[in-house]
Amino acid sequence: MGLFDFMMVEIAMDLGTANTLIIYNGKIVVDSPSIVARDIRNGKIIAVGKEASLMQGKTHENIKTIRPLKDGVIADFDASEKMINWFIKNIPELKRNFFTPALRMVVCIPSGITEVEMRAVKESCERVNGKEVFLIHEPMAAAIGIGLDVMLPKGNVIVDIGGGTTEIAVIALGGIICDSSLKIAGDVFTSDILYYMRTHHNLYIGDATAEIIKIDVGAAIEELEDAPDDITVRGRDLLTGKPKEVKVSYREIARALDKSIQRIEDALMVTLSITPPELAADIYNTGLYLAGGGALLRGLDKRLSQKTDLPVFIAEDPLRAVVRGTGIVLKDISKYQSVLIK
């Protein structure tokens, strides 16, 4: 503890492929898409977050929209640094400060990340005035955010389906016993929908439209009790080049996503098969916990339950489970020292 600790500002950040969330003073102050719009002529960032996402697919040649994170890791160092800086500067409480405060940050990262990728995240945070930067694995943060006591000698399985990666981890005694990280998650689901619309309806749509389809009628199984209404999708006809619209049902989307969900199921089965027997006995009682945006896919809990013969629970507000856990760790860094990555 130094003399200037009272000037240190503490923030918890979930730097996600699709969305970035920041907690300051126990409240979520930033919840914005991880996207920036850059003017190619001078390299200046002209919009960040929600503003930039509205420009996606509608830009002219001088403006380019960039997603600085790909598969949960930094793909564009310069854009990610500017994006983090912009988000932090726009925290309402910090806007009033005349100088940029020193930051104590807890940032979550995918469990399958390499040393180089980890260093990129840390350096990005240090360059926006992060004096103390702690890193935590996403499944661990999700488990804490869900409300599990990760320090107990008891096994829990977390399946965190984000935008870029799906993290599957068996957690006990404040550590990850075995895990699997695969690059199949929300972004791949969006690509599956784009491909399905092109091949089955001859309709060319953009990423933003595919995202809306996923949210409105996305499903993991073809038989839902509480089925959503069909959605009207507009795009360009690949044969005539004219704009056209088609109706799409949740059953079609379930078929479109089937292969990707199968690969998540396979990774989950592999993780369960290498779990030590004592923890497997715990998991039989505790079941699986789903977090991340992918947990909102209709019928996914039912499908995973049928595959594993285990009860499956969806986290309350799964989109924010990871950042909530990161915020809890930030409040009590000394207690959670063992879960942070050195």
C-alpha positions as YAML, in Angstrom:
chain: A
units: angstrom
residues:
- id: 1
  name: MET
  ca: [0.00, 0.00, 0.00]
- id: 2
  name: GLY
  ca: [1.60, 3.24, -1.12]
- id: 3
  name: LEU
  ca: [1.06, 6.87, -0.30]
- id: 4
  name: PHE
  ca: [-1.03, 7.46, -3.45]
- id: 5
  name: ASP
  ca: [-3.37, 4.51, -3.01]
- id: 6
  name: PHE
  ca: [-6.29, 6.83, -2.40]
- id: 7
  name: MET
  ca: [-5.81, 8.10, -5.99]
- id: 8
  name: MET
  ca: [-5.94, 4.57, -7.40]
- id: 9
  name: VAL
  ca: [-9.17, 3.72, -9.19]
- id: 10
  name: GLU
  ca: [-10.31, 0.09, -9.15]
- id: 11
  name: ILE
  ca: [-12.10, -1.41, -12.15]
- id: 12
  name: ALA
  ca: [-13.04, -4.96, -13.18]
- id: 13
  name: MET
  ca: [-13.19, -5.67, -16.90]
- id: 14
  name: ASP
  ca: [-14.58, -8.47, -19.03]
- id: 15
  name: LEU
  ca: [-12.79, -7.83, -22.32]
- id: 16
  name: GLY
  ca: [-14.95, -9.98, -24.58]
- id: 17
  name: THR
  ca: [-14.89, -10.72, -28.30]
- id: 18
  name: ALA
  ca: [-18.47, -9.47, -28.69]
- id: 19
  name: ASN
  ca: [-18.99, -7.14, -25.71]
- id: 20
  name: THR
  ca: [-16.82, -5.32, -23.19]
- id: 21
  name: LEU
  ca: [-18.20, -4.84, -19.68]
- id: 22
  name: ILE
  ca: [-16.62, -2.76, -16.93]
- id: 23
  name: ILE
  ca: [-17.51, -2.63, -13.23]
- id: 24
  name: TYR
  ca: [-16.59, 0.45, -11.22]
- id: 25
  name: ASN
  ca: [-17.67, 1.01, -7.63]
- id: 26
  name: GLY
  ca: [-19.72, -2.21, -7.65]
- id: 27
  name: LYS
  ca: [-21.84, -1.08, -10.65]
- id: 28
  name: ILE
  ca: [-21.67, -2.06, -14.32]
- id: 29
  name: VAL
  ca: [-20.76, 1.28, -15.93]
- id: 30
  name: VAL
  ca: [-19.84, 0.05, -19.42]
- id: 31
  name: ASP
  ca: [-21.69, -2.62, -21.41]
- id: 32
  name: SER
  ca: [-20.83, -2.04, -25.03]
- id: 33
  name: PRO
  ca: [-20.01, -3.99, -28.21]
- id: 34
  name: SER
  ca: [-16.24, -4.55, -28.68]
- id: 35
  name: ILE
  ca: [-16.05, -2.74, -31.99]
- id: 36
  name: VAL
  ca: [-14.35, 0.41, -33.29]
- id: 37
  name: ALA
  ca: [-14.75, 2.44, -36.48]
- id: 38
  name: ARG
  ca: [-11.54, 3.85, -37.95]
- id: 39
  name: ASP
  ca: [-10.99, 6.52, -40.61]
- id: 40
  name: ILE
  ca: [-8.50, 4.87, -42.99]
- id: 41
  name: ARG
  ca: [-7.15, 8.19, -44.30]
- id: 42
  name: ASN
  ca: [-5.67, 9.36, -41.00]
- id: 43
  name: GLY
  ca: [-5.97, 6.25, -38.79]
- id: 44
  name: LYS
  ca: [-8.20, 8.07, -36.27]
- id: 45
  name: ILE
  ca: [-10.84, 6.18, -34.32]
- id: 46
  name: ILE
  ca: [-14.15, 7.92, -35.06]
- id: 47
  name: ALA
  ca: [-16.59, 5.74, -33.09]
- id: 48
  name: VAL
  ca: [-16.45, 3.05, -30.42]
- id: 49
  name: GLY
  ca: [-18.97, 0.57, -29.02]
- id: 50
  name: LYS
  ca: [-22.67, 1.05, -29.81]
- id: 51
  name: GLU
  ca: [-22.03, 3.90, -32.27]
- id: 52
  name: ALA
  ca: [-19.50, 1.82, -34.21]
- id: 53
  name: SER
  ca: [-21.78, -1.25, -34.22]
- id: 54
  name: LEU
  ca: [-24.52, 0.79, -35.94]
- id: 55
  name: MET
  ca: [-22.04, 1.49, -38.77]
- id: 56
  name: GLN
  ca: [-21.23, -2.21, -39.29]
- id: 57
  name: GLY
  ca: [-21.85, -3.27, -42.89]
- id: 58
  name: LYS
  ca: [-22.87, 0.26, -43.88]
- id: 59
  name: THR
  ca: [-19.50, 2.02, -44.24]
- id: 60
  name: HIS
  ca: [-17.91, 3.61, -47.32]
- id: 61
  name: GLU
  ca: [-14.31, 3.02, -48.43]
- id: 62
  name: ASN
  ca: [-12.76, 5.57, -46.04]
- id: 63
  name: ILE
  ca: [-14.29, 4.07, -42.89]
- id: 64
  name: LYS
  ca: [-13.59, 0.58, -41.63]
- id: 65
  name: THR
  ca: [-15.24, -1.15, -38.67]
- id: 66
  name: ILE
  ca: [-12.86, -3.37, -36.70]
- id: 67
  name: ARG
  ca: [-13.39, -5.90, -33.96]
- id: 68
  name: PRO
  ca: [-10.08, -5.69, -32.06]
- id: 69
  name: LEU
  ca: [-10.63, -9.06, -30.35]
- id: 70
  name: LYS
  ca: [-10.89, -12.37, -32.14]
- id: 71
  name: ASP
  ca: [-11.51, -15.71, -30.40]
- id: 72
  name: GLY
  ca: [-11.21, -14.02, -27.01]
- id: 73
  name: VAL
  ca: [-7.73, -12.59, -27.65]
- id: 74
  name: ILE
  ca: [-6.37, -9.30, -28.97]
- id: 75
  name: ALA
  ca: [-6.05, -9.36, -32.77]
- id: 76
  name: ASP
  ca: [-5.49, -5.62, -33.32]
- id: 77
  name: PHE
  ca: [-3.26, -4.20, -30.59]
- id: 78
  name: ASP
  ca: [-3.62, -0.51, -31.51]
- id: 79
  name: ALA
  ca: [-7.42, -0.61, -31.90]
- id: 80
  name: SER
  ca: [-7.92, -2.60, -28.67]
- id: 81
  name: GLU
  ca: [-5.80, -0.14, -26.69]
- id: 82
  name: LYS
  ca: [-7.77, 2.83, -28.05]
- id: 83
  name: MET
  ca: [-11.05, 1.03, -27.38]
- id: 84
  name: ILE
  ca: [-10.14, 0.22, -23.74]
- id: 85
  name: ASN
  ca: [-8.94, 3.81, -23.26]
- id: 86
  name: TRP
  ca: [-12.18, 5.22, -24.70]
- id: 87
  name: PHE
  ca: [-14.35, 2.99, -22.49]
- id: 88
  name: ILE
  ca: [-12.42, 3.92, -19.33]
- id: 89
  name: LYS
  ca: [-12.44, 7.65, -20.15]
- id: 90
  name: ASN
  ca: [-16.21, 7.50, -20.64]
- id: 91
  name: ILE
  ca: [-16.98, 6.03, -17.22]
- id: 92
  name: PRO
  ca: [-19.29, 8.81, -15.94]
- id: 93
  name: GLU
  ca: [-17.61, 9.08, -12.51]
- id: 94
  name: LEU
  ca: [-14.12, 9.33, -14.03]
- id: 95
  name: LYS
  ca: [-15.11, 11.95, -16.62]
- id: 96
  name: ARG
  ca: [-15.09, 14.56, -13.85]
- id: 97
  name: ASN
  ca: [-11.38, 13.97, -13.12]
- id: 98
  name: PHE
  ca: [-8.90, 16.45, -14.58]
- id: 99
  name: PHE
  ca: [-6.11, 13.85, -14.77]
- id: 100
  name: THR
  ca: [-6.12, 10.20, -15.80]
- id: 101
  name: PRO
  ca: [-6.11, 8.18, -12.57]
- id: 102
  name: ALA
  ca: [-3.86, 5.19, -11.94]
- id: 103
  name: LEU
  ca: [-5.87, 1.98, -12.28]
- id: 104
  name: ARG
  ca: [-5.98, -1.26, -10.35]
- id: 105
  name: MET
  ca: [-7.59, -3.69, -12.79]
- id: 106
  name: VAL
  ca: [-8.84, -7.25, -12.76]
- id: 107
  name: VAL
  ca: [-9.29, -8.47, -16.33]
- id: 108
  name: CYS
  ca: [-10.62, -11.87, -17.38]
- id: 109
  name: ILE
  ca: [-9.09, -13.93, -20.17]
- id: 110
  name: PRO
  ca: [-9.95, -17.28, -21.85]
- id: 111
  name: SER
  ca: [-8.48, -20.36, -20.17]
- id: 112
  name: GLY
  ca: [-6.88, -21.58, -23.43]
- id: 113
  name: ILE
  ca: [-4.85, -18.38, -23.90]
- id: 114
  name: THR
  ca: [-1.08, -18.49, -24.63]
- id: 115
  name: GLU
  ca: [1.65, -16.59, -22.74]
- id: 116
  name: VAL
  ca: [2.06, -14.16, -25.68]
- id: 117
  name: GLU
  ca: [-1.69, -13.44, -25.84]
- id: 118
  name: MET
  ca: [-1.74, -12.97, -22.06]
- id: 119
  name: ARG
  ca: [1.10, -10.46, -22.29]
- id: 120
  name: ALA
  ca: [-0.78, -8.55, -25.03]
- id: 121
  name: VAL
  ca: [-3.82, -8.13, -22.73]
- id: 122
  name: LYS
  ca: [-1.60, -7.04, -19.83]
- id: 123
  name: GLU
  ca: [0.37, -4.54, -21.94]
- id: 124
  name: SER
  ca: [-2.83, -3.07, -23.40]
- id: 125
  name: CYS
  ca: [-4.09, -2.44, -19.87]
- id: 126
  name: GLU
  ca: [-0.75, -1.03, -18.67]
- id: 127
  name: ARG
  ca: [-0.70, 1.43, -21.57]
- id: 128
  name: VAL
  ca: [-4.04, 2.92, -20.46]
- id: 129
  name: ASN
  ca: [-2.46, 3.68, -17.04]
- id: 130
  name: GLY
  ca: [-3.06, 0.30, -15.39]
- id: 131
  name: LYS
  ca: [-0.59, 0.32, -12.49]
- id: 132
  name: GLU
  ca: [-1.70, -3.03, -11.07]
- id: 133
  name: VAL
  ca: [-3.16, -5.51, -13.56]
- id: 134
  name: PHE
  ca: [-4.48, -8.88, -12.36]
- id: 135
  name: LEU
  ca: [-5.73, -11.55, -14.75]
- id: 136
  name: ILE
  ca: [-8.34, -14.23, -14.06]
- id: 137
  name: HIS
  ca: [-9.60, -17.09, -16.23]
- id: 138
  name: GLU
  ca: [-13.14, -16.62, -17.58]
- id: 139
  name: PRO
  ca: [-14.64, -19.91, -16.26]
- id: 140
  name: MET
  ca: [-13.31, -19.11, -12.78]
- id: 141
  name: ALA
  ca: [-14.80, -15.59, -12.92]
- id: 142
  name: ALA
  ca: [-18.09, -17.06, -14.21]
- id: 143
  name: ALA
  ca: [-18.21, -19.58, -11.32]
- id: 144
  name: ILE
  ca: [-17.68, -16.78, -8.77]
- id: 145
  name: GLY
  ca: [-20.26, -14.59, -10.58]
- id: 146
  name: ILE
  ca: [-22.84, -17.40, -10.49]
- id: 147
  name: GLY
  ca: [-22.40, -17.53, -6.71]
- id: 148
  name: LEU
  ca: [-20.45, -20.79, -6.30]
- id: 149
  name: ASP
  ca: [-17.89, -21.06, -3.51]
- id: 150
  name: VAL
  ca: [-14.88, -21.98, -5.64]
- id: 151
  name: MET
  ca: [-12.63, -22.46, -2.59]
- id: 152
  name: LEU
  ca: [-14.49, -25.55, -1.35]
- id: 153
  name: PRO
  ca: [-13.10, -29.07, -2.00]
- id: 154
  name: LYS
  ca: [-16.09, -29.73, -4.24]
- id: 155
  name: GLY
  ca: [-16.20, -30.10, -8.04]
- id: 156
  name: ASN
  ca: [-18.27, -27.82, -10.27]
- id: 157
  name: VAL
  ca: [-18.46, -27.72, -14.06]
- id: 158
  name: ILE
  ca: [-18.77, -24.36, -15.80]
- id: 159
  name: VAL
  ca: [-19.62, -24.05, -19.51]
- id: 160
  name: ASP
  ca: [-19.07, -20.43, -20.55]
- id: 161
  name: ILE
  ca: [-20.16, -19.80, -24.17]
- id: 162
  name: GLY
  ca: [-19.01, -16.32, -25.14]
- id: 163
  name: GLY
  ca: [-18.60, -14.57, -28.47]
- id: 164
  name: GLY
  ca: [-15.25, -15.99, -29.53]
- id: 165
  name: THR
  ca: [-14.62, -19.01, -27.31]
- id: 166
  name: THR
  ca: [-16.45, -21.67, -25.33]
- id: 167
  name: GLU
  ca: [-14.71, -22.41, -22.03]
- id: 168
  name: ILE
  ca: [-15.44, -25.66, -20.22]
- id: 169
  name: ALA
  ca: [-13.79, -26.09, -16.82]
- id: 170
  name: VAL
  ca: [-13.97, -28.33, -13.77]
- id: 171
  name: ILE
  ca: [-13.28, -26.15, -10.74]
- id: 172
  name: ALA
  ca: [-12.42, -27.11, -7.15]
- id: 173
  name: LEU
  ca: [-10.29, -25.65, -4.32]
- id: 174
  name: GLY
  ca: [-9.84, -22.32, -6.08]
- id: 175
  name: GLY
  ca: [-8.26, -23.86, -9.19]
- id: 176
  name: ILE
  ca: [-9.12, -25.30, -12.60]
- id: 177
  name: ILE
  ca: [-8.61, -29.08, -12.46]
- id: 178
  name: CYS
  ca: [-9.24, -29.79, -16.14]
- id: 179
  name: ASP
  ca: [-10.51, -27.58, -18.89]
- id: 180
  name: SER
  ca: [-11.18, -27.28, -22.57]
- id: 181
  name: SER
  ca: [-11.26, -24.10, -24.62]
- id: 182
  name: LEU
  ca: [-12.63, -24.20, -28.16]
- id: 183
  name: LYS
  ca: [-13.06, -21.47, -30.72]
- id: 184
  name: ILE
  ca: [-16.71, -22.30, -31.36]
- id: 185
  name: ALA
  ca: [-19.11, -19.83, -29.77]
- id: 186
  name: GLY
  ca: [-21.43, -16.94, -30.65]
- id: 187
  name: ASP
  ca: [-19.43, -15.74, -33.68]
- id: 188
  name: VAL
  ca: [-19.41, -19.22, -35.24]
- id: 189
  name: PHE
  ca: [-23.18, -19.50, -34.61]
- id: 190
  name: THR
  ca: [-23.59, -16.21, -36.52]
- id: 191
  name: SER
  ca: [-21.47, -17.57, -39.42]
- id: 192
  name: ASP
  ca: [-23.57, -20.77, -39.44]
- id: 193
  name: ILE
  ca: [-26.74, -18.68, -39.83]
- id: 194
  name: LEU
  ca: [-25.17, -16.61, -42.67]
- id: 195
  name: TYR
  ca: [-24.18, -19.82, -44.49]
- id: 196
  name: TYR
  ca: [-27.62, -21.41, -43.95]
- id: 197
  name: MET
  ca: [-29.45, -18.35, -45.34]
- id: 198
  name: ARG
  ca: [-27.19, -18.35, -48.41]
- id: 199
  name: THR
  ca: [-27.48, -22.07, -49.16]
- id: 200
  name: HIS
  ca: [-31.15, -22.67, -48.27]
- id: 201
  name: HIS
  ca: [-32.82, -19.36, -49.13]
- id: 202
  name: ASN
  ca: [-30.37, -17.83, -51.67]
- id: 203
  name: LEU
  ca: [-30.42, -14.80, -49.38]
- id: 204
  name: TYR
  ca: [-27.30, -12.77, -48.68]
- id: 205
  name: ILE
  ca: [-27.49, -11.07, -45.27]
- id: 206
  name: GLY
  ca: [-25.01, -9.17, -43.10]
- id: 207
  name: ASP
  ca: [-23.55, -10.04, -39.69]
- id: 208
  name: ALA
  ca: [-25.90, -7.66, -37.87]
- id: 209
  name: THR
  ca: [-28.99, -9.35, -39.39]
- id: 210
  name: ALA
  ca: [-27.62, -12.83, -38.57]
- id: 211
  name: GLU
  ca: [-27.09, -11.66, -34.98]
- id: 212
  name: ILE
  ca: [-30.74, -10.53, -34.77]
- id: 213
  name: ILE
  ca: [-31.91, -13.93, -36.12]
- id: 214
  name: LYS
  ca: [-29.77, -15.69, -33.50]
- id: 215
  name: ILE
  ca: [-31.24, -13.63, -30.67]
- id: 216
  name: ASP
  ca: [-34.87, -13.75, -31.87]
- id: 217
  name: VAL
  ca: [-35.23, -17.37, -33.04]
- id: 218
  name: GLY
  ca: [-31.93, -19.05, -32.08]
- id: 219
  name: ALA
  ca: [-32.45, -22.59, -30.75]
- id: 220
  name: ALA
  ca: [-30.41, -25.71, -30.01]
- id: 221
  name: ILE
  ca: [-33.23, -28.25, -30.43]
- id: 222
  name: GLU
  ca: [-36.08, -28.58, -32.93]
- id: 223
  name: GLU
  ca: [-38.81, -29.27, -30.35]
- id: 224
  name: LEU
  ca: [-39.37, -26.36, -27.98]
- id: 225
  name: GLU
  ca: [-42.24, -26.06, -25.51]
- id: 226
  name: ASP
  ca: [-42.24, -22.27, -25.61]
- id: 227
  name: ALA
  ca: [-41.44, -21.68, -29.30]
- id: 228
  name: PRO
  ca: [-40.68, -18.17, -30.62]
- id: 229
  name: ASP
  ca: [-42.64, -16.77, -33.58]
- id: 230
  name: ASP
  ca: [-41.14, -16.95, -37.06]
- id: 231
  name: ILE
  ca: [-39.02, -13.96, -38.03]
- id: 232
  name: THR
  ca: [-39.03, -12.00, -41.31]
- id: 233
  name: VAL
  ca: [-35.52, -11.64, -42.70]
- id: 234
  name: ARG
  ca: [-34.58, -9.13, -45.40]
- id: 235
  name: GLY
  ca: [-31.47, -9.24, -47.56]
- id: 236
  name: ARG
  ca: [-30.24, -9.49, -51.13]
- id: 237
  name: ASP
  ca: [-31.36, -12.29, -53.43]
- id: 238
  name: LEU
  ca: [-28.24, -14.06, -54.72]
- id: 239
  name: LEU
  ca: [-29.91, -15.05, -58.00]
- id: 240
  name: THR
  ca: [-31.60, -11.81, -59.07]
- id: 241
  name: GLY
  ca: [-29.61, -9.26, -57.03]
- id: 242
  name: LYS
  ca: [-32.89, -7.69, -55.83]
- id: 243
  name: PRO
  ca: [-33.74, -7.06, -52.17]
- id: 244
  name: LYS
  ca: [-36.12, -9.75, -50.85]
- id: 245
  name: GLU
  ca: [-37.56, -11.09, -47.60]
- id: 246
  name: VAL
  ca: [-38.16, -14.60, -46.28]
- id: 247
  name: LYS
  ca: [-39.73, -16.09, -43.16]
- id: 248
  name: VAL
  ca: [-37.43, -18.14, -40.91]
- id: 249
  name: SER
  ca: [-38.44, -20.46, -38.05]
- id: 250
  name: TYR
  ca: [-36.49, -21.54, -34.96]
- id: 251
  name: ARG
  ca: [-36.41, -25.12, -36.31]
- id: 252
  name: GLU
  ca: [-34.35, -24.00, -39.30]
- id: 253
  name: ILE
  ca: [-31.89, -22.20, -37.04]
- id: 254
  name: ALA
  ca: [-31.61, -25.29, -34.81]
- id: 255
  name: ARG
  ca: [-30.61, -27.25, -37.92]
- id: 256
  name: ALA
  ca: [-28.14, -24.53, -38.94]
- id: 257
  name: LEU
  ca: [-26.42, -24.56, -35.53]
- id: 258
  name: ASP
  ca: [-26.52, -28.33, -35.02]
- id: 259
  name: LYS
  ca: [-22.92, -29.15, -36.08]
- id: 260
  name: SER
  ca: [-21.35, -26.40, -33.96]
- id: 261
  name: ILE
  ca: [-23.35, -27.39, -30.87]
- id: 262
  name: GLN
  ca: [-22.30, -30.99, -31.45]
- id: 263
  name: ARG
  ca: [-18.66, -29.94, -31.22]
- id: 264
  name: ILE
  ca: [-19.34, -28.16, -27.92]
- id: 265
  name: GLU
  ca: [-21.02, -31.36, -26.65]
- id: 266
  name: ASP
  ca: [-17.98, -33.41, -27.71]
- id: 267
  name: ALA
  ca: [-15.57, -31.06, -25.90]
- id: 268
  name: LEU
  ca: [-17.78, -31.26, -22.79]
- id: 269
  name: MET
  ca: [-17.74, -35.07, -22.90]
- id: 270
  name: VAL
  ca: [-13.94, -35.11, -23.27]
- id: 271
  name: THR
  ca: [-13.58, -32.77, -20.25]
- id: 272
  name: LEU
  ca: [-15.90, -34.96, -18.17]
- id: 273
  name: SER
  ca: [-13.99, -38.10, -19.22]
- id: 274
  name: ILE
  ca: [-10.69, -36.74, -17.81]
- id: 275
  name: THR
  ca: [-12.24, -35.48, -14.56]
- id: 276
  name: PRO
  ca: [-10.83, -37.26, -11.45]
- id: 277
  name: PRO
  ca: [-13.37, -39.78, -10.04]
- id: 278
  name: GLU
  ca: [-13.91, -37.99, -6.69]
- id: 279
  name: LEU
  ca: [-14.83, -34.78, -8.52]
- id: 280
  name: ALA
  ca: [-17.01, -36.71, -10.97]
- id: 281
  name: ALA
  ca: [-18.98, -37.95, -7.94]
- id: 282
  name: ASP
  ca: [-19.53, -34.29, -6.86]
- id: 283
  name: ILE
  ca: [-20.53, -33.26, -10.37]
- id: 284
  name: TYR
  ca: [-23.19, -35.97, -10.45]
- id: 285
  name: ASN
  ca: [-24.91, -34.05, -7.62]
- id: 286
  name: THR
  ca: [-24.09, -30.45, -8.58]
- id: 287
  name: GLY
  ca: [-24.62, -30.68, -12.36]
- id: 288
  name: LEU
  ca: [-23.44, -28.19, -14.98]
- id: 289
  name: TYR
  ca: [-23.64, -24.40, -14.94]
- id: 290
  name: LEU
  ca: [-24.08, -22.42, -18.17]
- id: 291
  name: ALA
  ca: [-22.85, -18.84, -18.50]
- id: 292
  name: GLY
  ca: [-22.13, -16.39, -21.33]
- id: 293
  name: GLY
  ca: [-24.40, -15.20, -24.14]
- id: 294
  name: GLY
  ca: [-24.57, -18.70, -25.65]
- id: 295
  name: ALA
  ca: [-26.41, -19.90, -22.53]
- id: 296
  name: LEU
  ca: [-29.43, -17.91, -23.82]
- id: 297
  name: LEU
  ca: [-29.79, -20.21, -26.84]
- id: 298
  name: ARG
  ca: [-33.24, -21.79, -26.45]
- id: 299
  name: GLY
  ca: [-33.18, -25.47, -25.50]
- id: 300
  name: LEU
  ca: [-29.40, -25.65, -25.03]
- id: 301
  name: ASP
  ca: [-29.72, -26.62, -21.36]
- id: 302
  name: LYS
  ca: [-32.12, -29.43, -22.32]
- id: 303
  name: ARG
  ca: [-29.81, -30.68, -25.07]
- id: 304
  name: LEU
  ca: [-26.71, -30.74, -22.83]
- id: 305
  name: SER
  ca: [-28.70, -32.41, -20.07]
- id: 306
  name: GLN
  ca: [-29.78, -35.21, -22.45]
- id: 307
  name: LYS
  ca: [-26.19, -35.65, -23.64]
- id: 308
  name: THR
  ca: [-24.54, -35.76, -20.18]
- id: 309
  name: ASP
  ca: [-27.42, -37.15, -18.03]
- id: 310
  name: LEU
  ca: [-26.70, -34.31, -15.59]
- id: 311
  name: PRO
  ca: [-28.88, -31.44, -14.38]
- id: 312
  name: VAL
  ca: [-28.03, -28.20, -16.22]
- id: 313
  name: PHE
  ca: [-28.53, -24.77, -14.65]
- id: 314
  name: ILE
  ca: [-28.42, -21.46, -16.52]
- id: 315
  name: ALA
  ca: [-26.79, -18.61, -14.60]
- id: 316
  name: GLU
  ca: [-29.00, -15.71, -13.62]
- id: 317
  name: ASP
  ca: [-28.19, -12.99, -16.21]
- id: 318
  name: PRO
  ca: [-25.60, -15.22, -18.00]
- id: 319
  name: LEU
  ca: [-24.24, -12.34, -20.12]
- id: 320
  name: ARG
  ca: [-22.95, -10.61, -16.99]
- id: 321
  name: ALA
  ca: [-21.89, -13.61, -14.88]
- id: 322
  name: VAL
  ca: [-18.22, -13.27, -15.86]
- id: 323
  name: VAL
  ca: [-17.95, -9.54, -15.16]
- id: 324
  name: ARG
  ca: [-19.87, -9.92, -11.87]
- id: 325
  name: GLY
  ca: [-17.36, -12.56, -10.76]
- id: 326
  name: THR
  ca: [-14.47, -10.32, -11.81]
- id: 327
  name: GLY
  ca: [-16.02, -7.51, -9.73]
- id: 328
  name: ILE
  ca: [-16.30, -9.78, -6.67]
- id: 329
  name: VAL
  ca: [-12.61, -10.70, -7.01]
- id: 330
  name: LEU
  ca: [-11.66, -7.01, -7.31]
- id: 331
  name: LYS
  ca: [-13.42, -6.23, -4.02]
- id: 332
  name: ASP
  ca: [-11.44, -8.88, -2.15]
- id: 333
  name: ILE
  ca: [-8.16, -9.46, -4.00]
- id: 334
  name: SER
  ca: [-6.43, -10.89, -0.89]
- id: 335
  name: LYS
  ca: [-9.11, -13.62, -0.48]
- id: 336
  name: TYR
  ca: [-9.00, -14.60, -4.16]
- id: 337
  name: GLN
  ca: [-5.20, -14.33, -4.54]
- id: 338
  name: SER
  ca: [-5.01, -18.04, -5.44]
- id: 339
  name: VAL
  ca: [-7.44, -17.75, -8.39]
- id: 340
  name: LEU
  ca: [-5.57, -14.85, -10.01]
- id: 341
  name: ILE
  ca: [-2.92, -15.61, -12.64]
- id: 342
  name: LYS
  ca: [0.57, -14.66, -11.62]
...
